[in-house]
């Protein structure tokens, strides 16, 4: 059976505090995958200003035995970073690891249930 | 009774496509507030690269009769934009509109149920 790794791909920032929700998200996913009987790892990667970058994250997953990697952009919108920068980096990763299947999901903010959760949060603020 | 406006504060991007989830989010909130019997408006504002900026958005809400404005940062993390840039802009808005109560929420990505929805989305990708 294929070992399927997940990379949570985020923008990165100078402020270390910015990283926290992504770490919490990765922890949630690890817990959910473990309780669901899935062994695949979950790691973070950043476009800029934070480590590791996406090629380093993919390298780590491949070294750890993953033969499928899904990159999930933890961005609200499908802007230039997700529509241009990310595909170029993913293409580079594919060239570096031709035997590994590297998939790329749509930005999380495009998902209806994510937007519903954000809307519910906003309504709780007023 | 106070008229309470919501500003969804996002980063902004060069790519117009980036704006779409925020527009969908604003539409969801308008629909929810209308069905909940709340009359207050919901508008977008951007830190950079897109219009309007936060002072212009607050000006619009105040001109429209809002006496309370809640700014919700639609960011994943409490990074420099939310912890430094935003408070400075909000302070400027308060000086411009001293009779209006301007509140500022924590970034949506810090919310547990938002992170749960993002995690569920990620799990559906593998």
gemmi code that builds the backbone of each chain (N, CA, C; Angstrom):
import gemmi

chains = {
    "A": [
        ("UNK", (0.847, -1.207, 0.000), (0.000, 0.000, 0.000), (0.876, 1.249, 0.000)),
        ("UNK", (0.437, 2.267, -0.727), (1.222, 3.503, -0.826), (1.258, 4.240, 0.510)),
        ("UNK", (2.414, 4.840, 0.806), (2.493, 5.725, 1.969), (2.278, 7.151, 1.465)),
        ("UNK", (1.240, 7.766, 2.006), (0.760, 9.046, 1.480), (1.054, 10.170, 2.476)),
        ("UNK", (1.992, 11.029, 2.119), (2.327, 12.159, 2.990), (1.550, 13.411, 2.624)),
        ("UNK", (1.315, 14.258, 3.616), (0.630, 15.534, 3.382), (1.588, 16.669, 3.724)),
        ("UNK", (1.691, 17.647, 2.806), (2.426, 18.875, 3.100), (1.421, 20.014, 3.204)),
        ("UNK", (1.396, 20.684, 4.343), (0.586, 21.890, 4.504), (1.453, 23.059, 4.071)),
        ("UNK", (1.088, 23.653, 2.939), (1.922, 24.694, 2.336), (1.339, 26.072, 2.676)),
        ("UNK", (2.130, 26.870, 3.407), (1.655, 28.189, 3.843), (2.618, 29.280, 3.368)),
        ("UNK", (2.231, 30.515, 3.579), (3.033, 31.616, 3.046), (4.352, 31.815, 3.791)),
        ("UNK", (4.280, 31.806, 5.127), (5.465, 32.169, 5.901), (5.422, 33.647, 6.269)),
        ("UNK", (6.109, 33.996, 7.373), (6.115, 35.389, 7.847), (7.339, 35.594, 8.717)),
        ("UNK", (7.677, 36.868, 8.948), (8.816, 37.156, 9.821), (8.500, 36.821, 11.273)),
        ("UNK", (7.231, 37.018, 11.656), (6.785, 36.836, 13.044), (6.584, 35.340, 13.334)),
        ("UNK", (7.380, 34.791, 14.247), (7.297, 33.349, 14.539), (5.906, 32.929, 15.035)),
        ("UNK", (5.221, 33.867, 15.694), (3.879, 33.604, 16.214), (2.916, 33.156, 15.105)),
        ("UNK", (3.206, 33.587, 13.877), (2.361, 33.306, 12.716), (2.269, 31.811, 12.438)),
        ("UNK", (3.285, 31.102, 12.830), (3.384, 29.685, 12.501), (2.418, 28.799, 13.304)),
        ("UNK", (1.995, 29.304, 14.467), (1.256, 28.474, 15.422), (0.007, 27.773, 14.896)),
        ("UNK", (-0.900, 28.480, 14.208), (-2.106, 27.781, 13.737), (-1.766, 26.635, 12.772)),
        ("UNK", (-0.692, 26.800, 12.025), (-0.307, 25.746, 11.080), (0.225, 24.530, 11.829)),
        ("UNK", (0.948, 24.780, 12.909), (1.417, 23.668, 13.752), (0.226, 22.951, 14.379)),
        ("UNK", (-0.741, 23.738, 14.853), (-1.939, 23.128, 15.452), (-2.701, 22.308, 14.412)),
        ("UNK", (-2.782, 22.854, 13.190), (-3.453, 22.138, 12.104), (-2.741, 20.820, 11.811)),
        ("UNK", (-1.413, 20.859, 11.743), (-0.648, 19.631, 11.484), (-0.875, 18.614, 12.601)),
        ("UNK", (-0.908, 19.082, 13.846), (-1.162, 18.179, 14.983), (-2.537, 17.530, 14.868)),
        ("UNK", (-3.531, 18.330, 14.505), (-4.897, 17.796, 14.330), (-4.910, 16.698, 13.270)),
        ("UNK", (-4.220, 16.965, 12.160), (-4.210, 16.002, 11.059), (-3.488, 14.724, 11.447)),
        ("UNK", (-2.372, 14.884, 12.163), (-1.635, 13.690, 12.608), (-2.524, 12.846, 13.514)),
        ("UNK", (-3.226, 13.497, 14.441), (-4.103, 12.770, 15.365), (-5.224, 12.074, 14.596)),
        ("UNK", (-5.817, 12.791, 13.635), (-6.936, 12.216, 12.871), (-6.463, 11.032, 12.029)),
        ("UNK", (-5.285, 11.173, 11.425), (-4.779, 10.085, 10.576), (-4.409, 8.868, 11.433)),
        ("UNK", (-3.839, 9.119, 12.582), (-3.471, 8.008, 13.461), (-4.720, 7.260, 13.919)),
        ("UNK", (-5.741, 8.025, 14.342), (-6.949, 7.358, 14.832), (-7.702, 6.700, 13.680)),
        ("UNK", (-7.476, 7.177, 12.449), (-8.115, 6.567, 11.280), (-7.299, 5.407, 10.708)),
        ("UNK", (-6.170, 5.081, 11.365), (-5.358, 3.949, 10.934), (-4.460, 4.245, 9.746)),
        ("UNK", (-4.295, 5.544, 9.430), (-3.397, 5.909, 8.324), (-2.039, 6.304, 8.890)),
        ("UNK", (-0.999, 5.789, 8.275), (0.336, 5.994, 8.851), (1.068, 7.189, 8.262)),
        ("UNK", (0.553, 7.780, 7.195), (1.303, 8.804, 6.475), (1.585, 10.044, 7.297)),
        ("UNK", (2.776, 10.611, 7.120), (3.179, 11.802, 7.878), (2.524, 13.093, 7.363)),
        ("UNK", (2.546, 14.109, 8.216), (2.025, 15.447, 7.881), (3.100, 16.454, 8.271)),
        ("UNK", (3.554, 17.271, 7.315), (4.560, 18.281, 7.656), (4.203, 19.630, 7.049)),
        ("UNK", (4.814, 20.667, 7.562), (4.609, 22.022, 7.048), (5.674, 22.365, 6.015)),
        ("UNK", (5.330, 23.301, 5.121), (6.322, 23.899, 4.222), (5.889, 25.337, 3.965)),
        ("UNK", (6.866, 26.195, 3.643), (6.567, 27.613, 3.488), (7.094, 28.156, 2.160)),
        ("UNK", (6.350, 29.117, 1.632), (6.768, 29.769, 0.387), (7.979, 30.655, 0.633)),
        ("UNK", (7.973, 31.368, 1.737), (9.087, 32.268, 2.032), (9.145, 32.589, 3.516)),
        ("UNK", (10.271, 33.083, 3.960), (10.495, 33.617, 5.316), (10.508, 32.578, 6.436)),
        ("UNK", (10.049, 31.346, 6.155), (10.117, 30.284, 7.167), (10.610, 28.995, 6.533)),
        ("UNK", (11.109, 28.113, 7.377), (11.652, 26.826, 6.937), (10.728, 25.700, 7.373)),
        ("UNK", (10.706, 24.574, 6.638), (11.411, 24.302, 5.384), (10.640, 24.841, 4.182)),
        ("UNK", (11.320, 24.944, 3.044), (10.592, 25.257, 1.819), (9.982, 23.958, 1.283)),
        ("UNK", (9.208, 24.057, 0.220), (8.494, 22.879, -0.267), (9.437, 21.763, -0.756)),
        ("UNK", (10.484, 22.087, -1.543), (11.378, 20.996, -1.966), (12.004, 20.248, -0.785)),
        ("UNK", (12.387, 20.963, 0.270), (12.964, 20.304, 1.450), (11.931, 19.428, 2.143)),
        ("UNK", (10.679, 19.899, 2.204), (9.614, 19.117, 2.853), (9.335, 17.840, 2.050)),
        ("UNK", (9.268, 17.981, 0.725), (9.007, 16.813, -0.121), (10.165, 15.818, -0.002)),
        ("UNK", (11.391, 16.336, -0.011), (12.579, 15.491, 0.161), (12.483, 14.680, 1.455)),
        ("UNK", (12.042, 15.341, 2.522), (11.918, 14.673, 3.814), (10.883, 13.544, 3.758)),
        ("UNK", (9.752, 13.832, 3.100), (8.703, 12.805, 2.997), (9.177, 11.626, 2.153)),
        ("UNK", (9.843, 11.928, 1.051), (10.324, 10.860, 0.164), (11.385, 10.015, 0.867)),
        ("UNK", (12.312, 10.687, 1.560), (13.333, 9.956, 2.329), (12.697, 9.059, 3.374)),
        ("UNK", (11.549, 9.503, 3.897), (10.844, 8.732, 4.916), (9.984, 7.614, 4.343)),
        ("UNK", (9.987, 7.471, 3.003), (9.270, 6.350, 2.400), (7.939, 6.672, 1.744)),
        ("UNK", (7.583, 7.955, 1.634), (6.313, 8.286, 0.962), (6.445, 8.088, -0.545)),
        ("UNK", (5.442, 7.446, -1.143), (5.430, 7.373, -2.607), (4.333, 8.220, -3.218)),
        ("UNK", (3.462, 8.772, -2.368), (2.483, 9.775, -2.812), (2.557, 10.949, -1.836)),
        ("UNK", (2.573, 12.154, -2.396), (2.607, 13.361, -1.564), (1.501, 14.301, -2.040)),
        ("UNK", (0.648, 14.734, -1.114), (-0.362, 15.733, -1.466), (-0.018, 17.050, -0.786)),
        ("UNK", (0.090, 18.093, -1.611), (0.378, 19.437, -1.106), (-0.948, 20.182, -0.970)),
        ("UNK", (-1.245, 20.644, 0.230), (-2.485, 21.407, 0.449), (-2.124, 22.863, 0.741)),
        ("UNK", (-2.482, 23.792, -0.155), (-2.173, 25.198, 0.091), (-3.089, 25.762, 1.187)),
        ("UNK", (-2.499, 26.120, 2.318), (-3.296, 26.703, 3.407), (-3.314, 28.219, 3.194)),
        ("UNK", (-4.040, 28.590, 2.164), (-4.235, 29.980, 1.768), (-5.745, 30.193, 1.665)),
        ("UNK", (-6.191, 31.435, 1.810), (-7.622, 31.673, 1.630), (-8.001, 31.690, 0.172)),
        ("UNK", (-7.165, 32.305, -0.669), (-7.553, 32.451, -2.059), (-6.547, 31.853, -3.020)),
        ("UNK", (-7.045, 31.587, -4.220), (-6.185, 31.082, -5.285), (-5.532, 32.277, -5.992)),
        ("UNK", (-4.651, 32.969, -5.314), (-3.968, 34.105, -5.917), (-2.697, 33.673, -6.620)),
        ("UNK", (-1.821, 34.641, -6.881), (-0.601, 34.367, -7.623), (0.302, 33.338, -6.963)),
        ("UNK", (0.353, 33.350, -5.622), (1.218, 32.387, -4.931), (0.753, 30.951, -5.204)),
        ("UNK", (-0.552, 30.748, -5.219), (-1.086, 29.394, -5.394), (-1.202, 29.029, -6.870)),
        ("UNK", (-1.479, 30.013, -7.709), (-1.711, 29.707, -9.121), (-0.445, 29.755, -9.969)),
        ("UNK", (0.584, 30.459, -9.492), (1.802, 30.559, -10.303), (3.041, 30.038, -9.567)),
        ("UNK", (3.304, 30.599, -8.371), (4.516, 30.187, -7.648), (4.465, 28.699, -7.306)),
        ("UNK", (3.353, 28.264, -6.712), (3.265, 26.885, -6.240), (3.403, 25.846, -7.373)),
        ("UNK", (2.661, 25.983, -8.492), (2.826, 24.979, -9.557), (4.273, 24.873, -10.049)),
        ("UNK", (4.979, 26.001, -10.085), (6.379, 25.974, -10.540), (7.239, 25.183, -9.547)),
        ("UNK", (6.996, 25.376, -8.249), (7.794, 24.650, -7.246), (7.431, 23.157, -7.269)),
        ("UNK", (6.133, 22.860, -7.418), (5.695, 21.457, -7.473), (6.326, 20.762, -8.678)),
        ("UNK", (6.389, 21.469, -9.791), (6.984, 20.891, -11.004), (8.461, 20.547, -10.760)),
        ("UNK", (9.134, 21.439, -10.046), (10.539, 21.197, -9.706), (10.660, 19.948, -8.819)),
        ("UNK", (9.750, 19.817, -7.868), (9.771, 18.644, -6.978), (9.535, 17.363, -7.770)),
        ("UNK", (8.623, 17.429, -8.746), (8.344, 16.241, -9.570), (9.568, 15.809, -10.364)),
        ("UNK", (10.307, 16.816, -10.864), (11.527, 16.491, -11.623), (12.581, 15.850, -10.723)),
        ("UNK", (12.620, 16.315, -9.461), (13.601, 15.769, -8.516), (13.228, 14.357, -8.056)),
        ("UNK", (11.918, 14.049, -8.088), (11.434, 12.752, -7.576), (10.457, 12.132, -8.574)),
        ("UNK", (10.971, 11.706, -9.732), (10.062, 11.252, -10.803), (9.251, 10.011, -10.431)),
        ("UNK", (9.702, 9.245, -9.456), (8.962, 8.028, -9.106), (7.878, 8.288, -8.062)),
        ("UNK", (7.819, 9.523, -7.569), (6.841, 9.871, -6.528), (5.685, 10.635, -7.165)),
        ("UNK", (4.460, 10.290, -6.760), (3.297, 11.018, -7.269), (3.061, 12.233, -6.374)),
        ("UNK", (3.183, 13.424, -6.961), (3.005, 14.649, -6.169), (1.732, 15.350, -6.643)),
        ("UNK", (0.749, 15.401, -5.768), (-0.546, 16.013, -6.096), (-0.638, 17.376, -5.439)),
        ("UNK", (-1.524, 18.198, -5.962), (-1.690, 19.534, -5.398), (-3.179, 19.839, -5.258)),
        ("UNK", (-3.620, 20.156, -4.065), (-5.036, 20.449, -3.809), (-5.334, 21.921, -4.080)),
        ("UNK", (-6.607, 22.246, -4.094), (-7.067, 23.637, -4.216), (-6.902, 24.304, -2.833)),
        ("UNK", (-6.678, 25.611, -2.831), (-6.508, 26.346, -1.564), (-7.674, 26.080, -0.607)),
        ("UNK", (-7.362, 25.907, 0.670), (-8.385, 25.535, 1.657), (-9.516, 26.566, 1.740)),
        ("UNK", (-9.190, 27.842, 1.493), (-10.208, 28.889, 1.601), (-11.257, 28.836, 0.517)),
        ("UNK", (-11.045, 28.016, -0.486), (-12.048, 27.864, -1.554), (-13.126, 26.858, -1.146)),
        ("UNK", (-12.867, 26.110, -0.070), (-13.790, 25.049, 0.325), (-15.014, 25.615, 1.056)),
        ("UNK", (-16.185, 25.131, 0.656), (-17.449, 25.641, 1.206), (-17.517, 25.469, 2.733)),
        ("UNK", (-17.124, 24.305, 3.231), (-17.284, 24.083, 4.674), (-16.258, 24.882, 5.483)),
        ("UNK", (-15.085, 25.150, 4.880), (-14.127, 26.034, 5.555), (-14.712, 27.446, 5.640)),
        ("UNK", (-15.275, 27.922, 4.534), (-15.882, 29.264, 4.541), (-17.050, 29.333, 5.522)),
        ("UNK", (-17.830, 28.239, 5.608), (-18.941, 28.213, 6.580), (-18.412, 28.359, 8.006)),
        ("UNK", (-17.304, 27.678, 8.300), (-16.722, 27.763, 9.651), (-16.194, 29.171, 9.919)),
        ("UNK", (-15.581, 29.794, 8.898), (-15.088, 31.166, 9.058), (-16.267, 32.119, 9.283)),
        ("UNK", (-17.343, 31.920, 8.505), (-18.534, 32.779, 8.650), (-19.120, 32.643, 10.051)),
        ("UNK", (-19.185, 31.409, 10.553), (-19.736, 31.185, 11.899), (-18.873, 31.893, 12.946)),
        ("UNK", (-17.556, 31.832, 12.766), (-16.648, 32.538, 13.680), (-16.919, 34.045, 13.643)),
        ("UNK", (-17.056, 34.597, 12.439), (-17.303, 36.039, 12.306), (-18.592, 36.430, 13.024)),
        ("UNK", (-19.635, 35.598, 12.878), (-20.923, 35.930, 13.505), (-20.824, 35.891, 15.031)),
        ("UNK", (-19.921, 35.056, 15.538), (-19.752, 34.999, 16.998), (-19.032, 36.242, 17.536)),
        ("UNK", (-18.442, 37.054, 16.651), (-17.714, 38.245, 17.087), (-18.627, 39.464, 17.234)),
        ("UNK", (-19.875, 39.378, 16.759), (-20.750, 40.576, 16.818), (-21.904, 40.363, 17.792)),
    ],
    "B": [
        ("UNK", (-31.176, 50.932, 19.048), (-30.214, 49.823, 19.018), (-29.042, 50.168, 18.097)),
        ("UNK", (-27.850, 49.742, 18.481), (-26.654, 50.050, 17.682), (-26.684, 49.306, 16.337)),
        ("UNK", (-26.203, 49.990, 15.322), (-26.014, 49.312, 14.038), (-24.558, 48.853, 13.971)),
        ("UNK", (-24.402, 47.536, 13.814), (-23.095, 46.914, 13.968), (-22.582, 46.411, 12.610)),
        ("UNK", (-21.574, 47.056, 12.090), (-21.005, 46.647, 10.797), (-19.817, 45.717, 10.983)),
        ("UNK", (-19.623, 44.836, 10.015), (-18.474, 43.930, 10.035), (-17.559, 44.249, 8.853)),
        ("UNK", (-16.262, 44.368, 9.137), (-15.270, 44.481, 8.065), (-14.444, 43.200, 8.042)),
        ("UNK", (-14.433, 42.528, 6.909), (-13.566, 41.358, 6.718), (-12.253, 41.891, 6.167)),
        ("UNK", (-11.209, 41.818, 6.995), (-9.926, 42.425, 6.650), (-8.966, 41.357, 6.130)),
        ("UNK", (-8.571, 41.474, 4.876), (-7.702, 40.470, 4.256), (-6.423, 41.120, 3.726)),
        ("UNK", (-5.495, 40.299, 3.278), (-4.202, 40.830, 2.857), (-4.264, 41.605, 1.547)),
        ("UNK", (-4.950, 41.046, 0.548), (-4.913, 41.636, -0.791), (-3.834, 40.973, -1.625)),
        ("UNK", (-4.027, 41.008, -2.962), (-3.070, 40.372, -3.869), (-3.191, 41.026, -5.241)),
        ("UNK", (-2.194, 40.805, -6.074), (-2.257, 41.351, -7.431), (-3.301, 40.624, -8.278)),
        ("UNK", (-3.445, 39.325, -8.021), (-4.328, 38.466, -8.818), (-5.786, 38.665, -8.363)),
        ("UNK", (-6.642, 39.175, -9.250), (-8.036, 39.471, -8.866), (-8.781, 38.228, -8.400)),
        ("UNK", (-8.372, 37.071, -8.927), (-9.005, 35.799, -8.559), (-8.921, 35.543, -7.048)),
        ("UNK", (-7.896, 36.116, -6.421), (-7.655, 35.941, -4.997), (-8.794, 36.448, -4.125)),
        ("UNK", (-9.531, 37.423, -4.660), (-10.579, 38.107, -3.905), (-11.838, 37.255, -3.710)),
        ("UNK", (-12.026, 36.274, -4.585), (-13.300, 35.538, -4.640), (-13.760, 34.891, -3.329)),
        ("UNK", (-12.894, 34.142, -2.615), (-13.389, 33.527, -1.375), (-13.852, 34.563, -0.349)),
        ("UNK", (-13.228, 35.733, -0.372), (-13.625, 36.776, 0.578), (-14.994, 37.345, 0.205)),
        ("UNK", (-15.234, 37.465, -1.100), (-16.565, 37.915, -1.548), (-17.616, 36.879, -1.164)),
        ("UNK", (-17.277, 35.602, -1.345), (-18.224, 34.532, -0.976), (-18.483, 34.557, 0.525)),
        ("UNK", (-17.429, 34.780, 1.296), (-17.569, 34.861, 2.747), (-18.483, 36.028, 3.134)),
        ("UNK", (-18.271, 37.182, 2.503), (-19.118, 38.345, 2.803), (-20.572, 38.042, 2.447)),
        ("UNK", (-20.802, 37.384, 1.319), (-22.172, 37.023, 0.911), (-22.813, 36.096, 1.937)),
        ("UNK", (-22.051, 35.114, 2.402), (-22.559, 34.185, 3.423), (-22.977, 34.947, 4.685)),
        ("UNK", (-22.120, 35.882, 5.093), (-22.395, 36.636, 6.320), (-23.620, 37.530, 6.149)),
        ("UNK", (-23.736, 38.157, 4.992), (-24.913, 39.013, 4.736), (-26.182, 38.181, 4.806)),
        ("UNK", (-26.145, 37.004, 4.170), (-27.319, 36.128, 4.170), (-27.662, 35.685, 5.595)),
        ("UNK", (-26.624, 35.304, 6.369), (-26.861, 34.827, 7.735), (-27.402, 35.947, 8.617)),
        ("UNK", (-26.860, 37.158, 8.448), (-27.318, 38.277, 9.284), (-28.744, 38.668, 8.913)),
        ("UNK", (-29.062, 38.635, 7.627), (-30.420, 38.985, 7.190), (-31.412, 37.976, 7.749)),
        ("UNK", (-31.080, 36.685, 7.626), (-32.024, 35.665, 8.099), (-32.093, 35.678, 9.622)),
        ("UNK", (-31.050, 36.198, 10.273), (-31.059, 36.301, 11.728), (-31.694, 37.601, 12.223)),
        ("UNK", (-32.184, 38.418, 11.285), (-32.857, 39.660, 11.670), (-31.916, 40.796, 12.021)),
        ("UNK", (-30.608, 40.636, 11.680), (-29.646, 41.705, 11.946), (-29.443, 42.536, 10.689)),
        ("UNK", (-29.481, 43.844, 10.847), (-29.457, 44.699, 9.666), (-28.049, 45.166, 9.294)),
        ("UNK", (-27.058, 44.942, 10.136), (-25.743, 45.539, 9.922), (-25.045, 45.049, 8.657)),
        ("UNK", (-24.348, 45.954, 7.987), (-23.644, 45.614, 6.750), (-22.354, 44.827, 6.963)),
        ("UNK", (-21.896, 44.174, 5.903), (-20.639, 43.418, 5.891), (-19.862, 43.864, 4.660)),
        ("UNK", (-18.640, 44.361, 4.877), (-17.834, 44.750, 3.715), (-16.399, 44.239, 3.851)),
        ("UNK", (-15.703, 44.227, 2.722), (-14.306, 43.799, 2.696), (-13.378, 45.008, 2.836)),
        ("UNK", (-12.163, 44.751, 3.330), (-11.096, 45.753, 3.305), (-9.773, 45.007, 3.161)),
        ("UNK", (-8.774, 45.697, 2.601), (-7.503, 45.019, 2.318), (-6.319, 45.814, 2.869)),
        ("UNK", (-5.316, 45.061, 3.283), (-4.091, 45.687, 3.783), (-3.323, 46.353, 2.651)),
        ("UNK", (-3.256, 45.677, 1.498), (-2.519, 46.229, 0.370), (-2.974, 45.593, -0.933)),
        ("UNK", (-2.647, 46.230, -2.041), (-2.846, 45.709, -3.398), (-4.299, 45.632, -3.856)),
        ("UNK", (-5.271, 45.757, -2.949), (-6.676, 45.758, -3.352), (-7.426, 46.856, -2.610)),
        ("UNK", (-8.562, 47.262, -3.167), (-9.390, 48.319, -2.591), (-10.679, 47.728, -2.030)),
        ("UNK", (-11.279, 48.370, -1.005), (-10.814, 49.553, -0.282), (-9.823, 49.182, 0.804)),
        ("UNK", (-9.105, 50.170, 1.320), (-8.298, 49.915, 2.509), (-9.202, 50.026, 3.744)),
        ("UNK", (-8.680, 49.744, 4.909), (-9.519, 49.696, 6.108), (-10.128, 51.066, 6.448)),
        ("UNK", (-9.349, 52.166, 6.409), (-9.980, 53.458, 6.720), (-11.146, 53.784, 5.780)),
        ("UNK", (-11.021, 53.461, 4.496), (-12.115, 53.728, 3.555), (-13.327, 52.851, 3.872)),
        ("UNK", (-13.083, 51.603, 4.249), (-14.185, 50.702, 4.588), (-14.911, 51.185, 5.842)),
        ("UNK", (-14.141, 51.587, 6.844), (-14.759, 52.079, 8.091), (-15.544, 53.361, 7.804)),
        ("UNK", (-14.973, 54.238, 7.000), (-15.651, 55.480, 6.600), (-17.008, 55.157, 5.955)),
        ("UNK", (-17.012, 54.140, 5.094), (-18.260, 53.758, 4.410), (-19.297, 53.272, 5.419)),
        ("UNK", (-18.854, 52.447, 6.374), (-19.793, 51.925, 7.379), (-20.337, 53.044, 8.261)),
        ("UNK", (-19.448, 53.963, 8.659), (-19.878, 55.068, 9.528), (-20.839, 55.986, 8.768)),
        ("UNK", (-20.527, 56.288, 7.518), (-21.425, 57.109, 6.699), (-22.788, 56.441, 6.556)),
        ("UNK", (-22.789, 55.117, 6.548), (-24.040, 54.370, 6.411), (-24.789, 54.194, 7.722)),
        ("UNK", (-24.260, 54.777, 8.811), (-25.002, 54.768, 10.067), (-24.524, 53.782, 11.118)),
        ("UNK", (-23.403, 53.092, 10.882), (-22.909, 52.148, 11.901), (-22.316, 52.905, 13.086)),
        ("UNK", (-22.672, 52.498, 14.288), (-22.014, 53.083, 15.462), (-21.099, 52.081, 16.167)),
        ("UNK", (-21.127, 50.828, 15.710), (-20.154, 49.834, 16.153), (-19.611, 49.129, 14.906)),
        ("UNK", (-18.301, 48.945, 14.855), (-17.668, 48.267, 13.718), (-16.743, 47.180, 14.277)),
        ("UNK", (-16.916, 45.944, 13.822), (-15.985, 44.882, 14.210), (-15.144, 44.486, 13.002)),
        ("UNK", (-13.835, 44.556, 13.183), (-12.895, 44.174, 12.132), (-12.465, 42.730, 12.394)),
        ("UNK", (-12.695, 41.852, 11.428), (-12.279, 40.448, 11.576), (-11.129, 40.169, 10.601)),
        ("UNK", (-9.935, 39.906, 11.117), (-8.801, 39.605, 10.220), (-8.963, 38.208, 9.613)),
        ("UNK", (-9.151, 38.158, 8.304), (-9.285, 36.873, 7.628), (-7.879, 36.424, 7.208)),
        ("UNK", (-7.114, 36.078, 8.233), (-5.744, 35.600, 8.097), (-5.667, 34.283, 8.850)),
        ("UNK", (-4.730, 33.426, 8.475), (-4.583, 32.183, 9.227), (-3.873, 32.421, 10.549)),
        ("UNK", (-2.863, 33.258, 10.533), (-2.077, 33.410, 11.747), (-2.013, 34.845, 12.220)),
        ("UNK", (-1.698, 34.989, 13.504), (-1.503, 36.309, 14.092), (-0.062, 36.747, 13.853)),
        ("UNK", (0.286, 37.007, 12.627), (1.634, 37.450, 12.292), (1.750, 38.959, 12.379)),
        ("UNK", (2.806, 39.488, 11.793), (3.077, 40.919, 11.872), (1.961, 41.786, 11.305)),
        ("UNK", (1.301, 41.310, 10.224), (0.229, 42.110, 9.637), (-0.915, 42.295, 10.627)),
        ("UNK", (-1.221, 41.227, 11.374), (-2.359, 41.286, 12.297), (-1.947, 41.881, 13.643)),
        ("UNK", (-0.695, 41.639, 14.050), (-0.287, 42.093, 15.379), (0.307, 43.495, 15.389)),
        ("UNK", (0.802, 43.965, 14.230), (1.416, 45.299, 14.211), (0.728, 46.250, 13.224)),
        ("UNK", (0.643, 45.827, 11.941), (0.050, 46.720, 10.939), (-1.409, 47.040, 11.280)),
        ("UNK", (-2.194, 45.986, 11.560), (-3.630, 46.191, 11.776), (-3.933, 47.086, 12.984)),
        ("UNK", (-3.341, 46.842, 14.164), (-3.650, 47.730, 15.295), (-3.351, 49.197, 14.997)),
        ("UNK", (-2.283, 49.451, 14.241), (-1.940, 50.843, 13.911), (-3.025, 51.462, 13.028)),
        ("UNK", (-3.525, 50.688, 12.057), (-4.579, 51.216, 11.171), (-5.877, 51.405, 11.950)),
        ("UNK", (-6.195, 50.438, 12.822), (-7.425, 50.541, 13.626), (-7.350, 51.781, 14.519)),
        ("UNK", (-6.179, 52.040, 15.093), (-6.017, 53.220, 15.954), (-6.276, 54.498, 15.160)),
        ("UNK", (-5.799, 54.521, 13.929), (-6.038, 55.685, 13.058), (-7.539, 55.854, 12.801)),
        ("UNK", (-8.220, 54.739, 12.563), (-9.672, 54.796, 12.317), (-10.407, 55.320, 13.549)),
        ("UNK", (-9.959, 54.896, 14.723), (-10.612, 55.359, 15.968), (-10.437, 56.865, 16.145)),
        ("UNK", (-9.243, 57.374, 15.772), (-9.015, 58.820, 15.877), (-9.904, 59.587, 14.902)),
        ("UNK", (-10.139, 58.995, 13.735), (-10.980, 59.643, 12.718), (-12.454, 59.610, 13.102)),
        ("UNK", (-12.846, 58.577, 13.886), (-14.276, 58.403, 14.228), (-14.404, 58.147, 15.722)),
        ("UNK", (-14.151, 59.186, 16.540), (-14.110, 58.966, 17.994), (-15.445, 58.527, 18.598)),
        ("UNK", (-16.549, 58.797, 17.914), (-17.846, 58.421, 18.493), (-18.255, 57.002, 18.118)),
        ("UNK", (-17.448, 56.346, 17.291), (-17.768, 54.986, 16.831), (-16.908, 53.980, 17.603)),
        ("UNK", (-17.533, 52.891, 18.029), (-16.779, 51.843, 18.723), (-16.198, 50.893, 17.678)),
        ("UNK", (-14.877, 50.832, 17.600), (-14.234, 49.970, 16.607), (-13.525, 48.832, 17.336)),
        ("UNK", (-14.019, 47.622, 17.144), (-13.468, 46.438, 17.800), (-12.622, 45.650, 16.802)),
        ("UNK", (-11.745, 44.815, 17.340), (-10.890, 44.026, 16.463), (-10.845, 42.579, 16.973)),
        ("UNK", (-11.227, 41.641, 16.132), (-11.248, 40.224, 16.521), (-9.874, 39.588, 16.309)),
        ("UNK", (-9.719, 38.392, 16.843), (-8.511, 37.586, 16.619), (-8.608, 36.980, 15.204)),
        ("UNK", (-7.472, 36.727, 14.569), (-7.456, 36.144, 13.215), (-8.279, 34.849, 13.164)),
        ("UNK", (-9.041, 34.689, 12.095), (-9.968, 33.541, 11.979), (-9.243, 32.201, 12.092)),
        ("UNK", (-7.976, 32.156, 11.615), (-7.240, 30.892, 11.618), (-6.846, 30.409, 13.008)),
        ("UNK", (-7.037, 31.272, 14.016), (-6.740, 30.862, 15.393), (-7.916, 30.098, 16.006)),
        ("UNK", (-9.070, 30.162, 15.347), (-10.279, 29.553, 15.902), (-10.284, 28.031, 15.725)),
        ("UNK", (-10.635, 27.337, 16.795), (-10.611, 25.868, 16.797), (-11.521, 25.267, 15.726)),
        ("UNK", (-12.728, 25.798, 15.595), (-13.657, 25.189, 14.642), (-13.257, 25.496, 13.195)),
        ("UNK", (-12.596, 26.631, 12.989), (-12.070, 26.916, 11.641), (-10.960, 25.912, 11.311)),
        ("UNK", (-10.061, 25.693, 12.278), (-8.974, 24.730, 12.047), (-9.530, 23.315, 11.845)),
        ("UNK", (-10.592, 22.976, 12.582), (-11.218, 21.659, 12.387), (-11.747, 21.515, 10.956)),
        ("UNK", (-12.359, 22.580, 10.449), (-12.900, 22.527, 9.080), (-11.764, 22.408, 8.059)),
        ("UNK", (-10.666, 23.113, 8.313), (-9.505, 23.023, 7.409), (-8.920, 21.601, 7.459)),
        ("UNK", (-8.825, 21.058, 8.673), (-8.284, 19.698, 8.816), (-9.166, 18.687, 8.076)),
        ("UNK", (-10.482, 18.851, 8.201), (-11.401, 17.931, 7.513), (-11.216, 18.028, 6.001)),
        ("UNK", (-11.046, 19.260, 5.518), (-10.797, 19.453, 4.080), (-9.510, 18.731, 3.654)),
        ("UNK", (-8.452, 18.905, 4.447), (-7.165, 18.257, 4.118), (-7.326, 16.736, 4.051)),
        ("UNK", (-8.067, 16.186, 4.994), (-8.239, 14.724, 5.025), (-9.020, 14.231, 3.805)),
        ("UNK", (-9.902, 15.077, 3.289), (-10.660, 14.684, 2.080), (-9.773, 14.684, 0.834)),
        ("UNK", (-8.585, 15.271, 0.929), (-7.690, 15.336, -0.245), (-6.805, 14.101, -0.376)),
        ("UNK", (-6.783, 13.239, 0.649), (-5.866, 12.091, 0.567), (-6.636, 10.776, 0.449)),
    ],
}
model = gemmi.Model(1)
for chain_id, residues in chains.items():
    chain = gemmi.Chain(chain_id)
    for i, (resn, *xyz) in enumerate(residues, 1):
        res = gemmi.Residue()
        res.name, res.seqid = resn, gemmi.SeqId(i, " ")
        for name, pos in zip(("N", "CA", "C"), xyz):
            atom = gemmi.Atom()
            atom.name, atom.element = name, gemmi.Element(name[0])
            atom.pos, atom.b_iso = gemmi.Position(*pos), 0.0
            res.add_atom(atom)
        chain.add_residue(res)
    model.add_chain(chain)
structure = gemmi.Structure()
structure.add_model(model)
structure.setup_entities()
